[in-house]
Amino acid sequence: MILFVNGSPQPNGNLHRMLEKIALDTDRECELIPLADLDIRPCRGCVGCAATHRCVQEDDMGLLYERLESAQALVVGGVVYFGRINALTHCFLERLFPLRHRDPRTRGKLAAAVVVGGMDGSQGVREIRDFLEKYFFFRMVGSVYFNSATPPCYVCGFGEKCQVGIPALTLPPEEFAHFAIVPSLFQRFEDHPEVVRACELLAQALSQNLAAEVE
């Protein structure tokens, strides 16, 4: 089974749809978990998990540890806020800590990263990859990211006039003076063939690596 974790708070955004496509294209049993629907608190650093491989906090992360241990592969999806992976995704990664002690439960498991960012989704991919490889000994089989170029300024209600918003800071003054938020500014990964193909290749890599493990 491949476990897909969606760290975006948007219920049907680009990240959700990318994860869905990859899951379907693997043609394997998959489970998609939206972190926004769960109560997952930050790690408290108490190290109370060292003996039991389970966190002492009683929240929804406790529902995921057995699934993480039994899954053949983990695909972590996150979004980039302020140039870093978002807090929801990072919180999930922190809370993997109980699985790391002494005999890491995730050693050698397959993993992949899927990220959506405004301008630099590759930064989020690097963060997730480094976290999974360095600290939890996953074996990364690939990644994909989509730069949507769609800042929150497009939906806050003030993006056309705000002097500290992304449009004002990135457009020449004469262009920003006539800037208008129109539907065509909201990009979908499905309209970018190279991103669609990258999703297909990641699904193929996951499926092929899983098949190789049972041969």
HELIX and SHEET records of a PDB file:
HELIX    1   1 ASN A   14  THR A   26  1                                  13    
HELIX    2   2 LEU A   35  ASP A   37  5                                   3    
HELIX    3   3 ASP A   60  LEU A   63  5                                   4    
HELIX    4   4 TYR A   65  SER A   70  1                                   6    
HELIX    5   5 ALA A   87  GLU A   94  1                                   8    
HELIX    6   6 PHE A   97  LEU A   99  5                                   3    
HELIX    7   7 GLY A  121  ASP A  130  1                                  10    
HELIX    8   8 PHE A  131  TYR A  135  3                                   5    
HELIX    9   9 PHE A  136  PHE A  136  1                                   1    
HELIX   10  10 PRO A  152  TYR A  154  5                                   3    
HELIX   11  11 ILE A  166  THR A  170  1                                   5    
HELIX   12  12 PRO A  173  PHE A  176  1                                   4    
HELIX   13  13 PRO A  183  LEU A  185  5                                   3    
HELIX   14  14 PHE A  189  ASP A  191  5                                   3    
HELIX   15  15 PRO A  193  VAL A  214  1                                  22    
SHEET    1   A 4 CYS A  30  PRO A  34  0                                        
SHEET    2   A 4 ILE A   2  ASN A   6  1                                        
SHEET    3   A 4 ALA A  73  TYR A  81  1                                        
SHEET    4   A 4 ARG A  84  ILE A  85 -1                                        
SHEET    1   B 5 CYS A  30  PRO A  34  0                                        
SHEET    2   B 5 ILE A   2  ASN A   6  1                                        
SHEET    3   B 5 ALA A  73  TYR A  81  1                                        
SHEET    4   B 5 LEU A 110  GLY A 117  1                                        
SHEET    5   B 5 ARG A 139  ASN A 147  1                                        
END                                                                             
